[in-house]
């Protein structure tokens, strides 16, 4: 089994835990304050990577490090755009699920820019993954999207471009170095929000700990994601596969929060498992993309 696939599965598990933990604060903590406090969960990862020398870059590595930093800024800005969308009113919430389709942006860019080629199995896996992402996140209230779809496209585009930049960075940097600079890009946006919104008062230690855990799980998921990119995994495969974290979040919510799984979610889980099996078929894709042995380095 290829290493990029194992790292991507770890990302799904970590982000699945992040998705579950993100539901726990409920109305006790606003999304903006969750973003600010959860950034503290990223700091231990940044410090650990910094102590291992991930902050040091040679002249040749400065460009890829800048890509990772920009990816962090765009990813955090996408979160901010999503929060603004959510604050626009109840109607805006009907288009938020569309932001989970950001892998479409990454795939559309990765194939021509990175010259990625997929096997037939992997093409089918991408299609199944996108179908599962849509089913996991779409609503069933029959609301129309009309002009709100334009607002939803902003975080979708930001996250899709950020994922591509992460792959570009990981092509030249180790997963640890790329992760350091990506996570560093989250700090400016969180700092700006802290300056604008301030810190919430009278929060219990348990709520602080929960918010920090949310950031820690998100940061560790980015570490394993960039390790997958750095292990010669295709962005057009890893991005939709890593977006299937609801297959972890949903069972946890059912088991611990008493939420129910409808036919739509059940079908999405089945599609997800099929897509995981299809996307892991690296050997077929390798046959298409590898040069002859005499030409390889």
C-alpha positions, -999 to 999 in steps of 0.1 A, spaced: 0 0 0 15 34 -10 26 57 18 6 86 5 -25 65 9 -17 57 45 -10 94 53 -43 104 36 -63 79 57 -46 94 88 -58 128 76 -94 115 72 -93 101 108 -78 133 123 -102 156 104 -131 133 112 -122 138 149 -119 175 142 -154 176 126 -169 158 156 -151 180 181 -162 211 162 -199 202 170 -194 200 207 -192 237 217 -226 243 201 -238 279 207 -215 283 237 -187 296 214 -191 316 182 -174 303 150 -151 334 151 -140 327 187 -136 290 179 -112 299 151 -92 323 174 -89 299 203 -83 268 182 -52 285 168 -36 278 201 -39 241 193 -17 247 163 11 264 183 25 231 198 29 217 163 46 249 150 70 249 180 78 212 176 85 216 139 105 247 145 127 230 170 133 203 144 146 229 120 115 231 98 117 269 98 150 270 81 150 272 43 177 274 18 176 299 -10 161 273 -33 134 264 -8 121 299 -2 98 297 -31 81 265 -21 79 278 15 62 309 2 36 287 -16 29 269 17 26 302 36 2 315 10 -18 283 12 -22 288 49 -33 324 44 -58 314 17 -71 285 38 -76 306 68 -92 334 47 -116 307 33 -126 299 69 -132 336 75 -153 339 43 -173 309 55 -180 325 89 -191 357 72 -214 337 50 -229 320 80 -235 353 97 -254 366 67 -285 348 79 -304 315 79 -307 315 41 -269 316 37 -266 283 56 -282 265 27 -252 272 4 -225 266 30 -224 228 21 -213 237 -14 -180 248 0 -171 212 7 -169 207 -30 -136 226 -32 -117 194 -45 -134 202 -78 -112 234 -80 -81 215 -70 -87 187 -96 -94 213 -123 -61 230 -116 -39 200 -108 -45 181 -140 -33 208 -164 -8 225 -141 8 195 -125 2 172 -155 -13 146 -134 -28 115 -150 -52 92 -133 -60 56 -139 -95 45 -148 -100 33 -113 -88 66 -98 -111 86 -121 -140 66 -109 -128 70 -73 -127 108 -77 -162 108 -91 -175 86 -62 -157 108 -37 -172 140 -50 -206 124 -50 -201 114 -14 -189 148 -4 -220 164 -19 -243 139 -2 -226 144 32 -230 182 30 -261 190 10 -293 199 27 -327 185 21 -349 215 30 -356 223 -7 -342 258 -3 -330 275 -35 -295 289 -39 -299 318 -63 -276 348 -54 -261 331 -23 -242 306 -45 -218 334 -55 -209 340 -18 -203 302 -13 -179 301 -42 -154 324 -24 -144 299 3 -147 270 -21 -122 287 -45 -98 297 -17 -97 262 -3 -93 246 -37 -64 269 -46 -48 264 -12 -48 226 -17 -30 230 -50 -4 253 -34 1 228 -7 9 201 -33 33 225 -52 51 232 -19 53 196 -9 70 187 -43 101 205 -32 99 205 6 95 177 32 61 173 47 73 188 80 88 219 65 58 225 42 34 220 72 54 245 93 50 273 67 13 264 60 4 265 97 23 297 101 -1 312 75 -30 306 98 -17 329 125 -22 363 107 -59 358 100 -65 344 136 -46 374 150 -67 398 130 -99 382 141 -87 384 177 -80 421 173 -115 427 158 -136 404 180 -115 401 211 -113 371 234 -146 357 249 -148 362 287 -158 337 313 -151 306 293 -148 274 313 -114 255 312 -132 226 295 -145 248 267 -110 263 262 -96 228 261 -121 217 236 -114 246 213 -76 240 215 -83 203 207 -101 214 176 -71 233 164 -47 205 173 -67 179 153 -69 202 124 -32 210 125 -22 173 128 -45 165 98 -26 191 78 7 176 88 -4 141 75 -20 157 44 12 174 34 31 142 42 8 125 16 15 152 -9 53 149 -3 51 111 -8 44 116 -45 6 114 -41 -15 131 -67 -33 162 -56 -63 153 -78 -66 120 -58 -55 130 -23 -77 162 -21 -111 145 -27 -100 114 -6 -90 136 24 -124 154 21 -142 122 30 -137 128 68 -175 127 74 -173 89 72 -156 93 107 -175 123 119 -210 108 112 -205 75 132 -190 95 161 -220 118 161 -244 89 160 -227 71 188 -221 100 212 -245 128 202 -275 106 194 -277 120 158 -295 98 133 -282 87 99 -307 89 71 -307 72 37 -287 100 21 -258 98 47 -259 60 45 -255 61 8 -227 86 11 -208 63 35 -211 35 9 -199 57 -19 -170 68 4 -158 33 10 -160 25 -27 -140 56 -35 -113 47 -10 -109 13 -26 -107 28 -61 -84 57 -52 -59 34 -36 -52 16 -69 -19 33 -75 -3 6 -96 -26 11 -125 -20 48 -125 18 43 -121 18 23 -153 4 53 -172 27 79 -157 61 63 -151 88 66 -178 106 35 -190 131 22 -166 161 33 -187 149 69 -185 140 71 -149 164 86 -124 
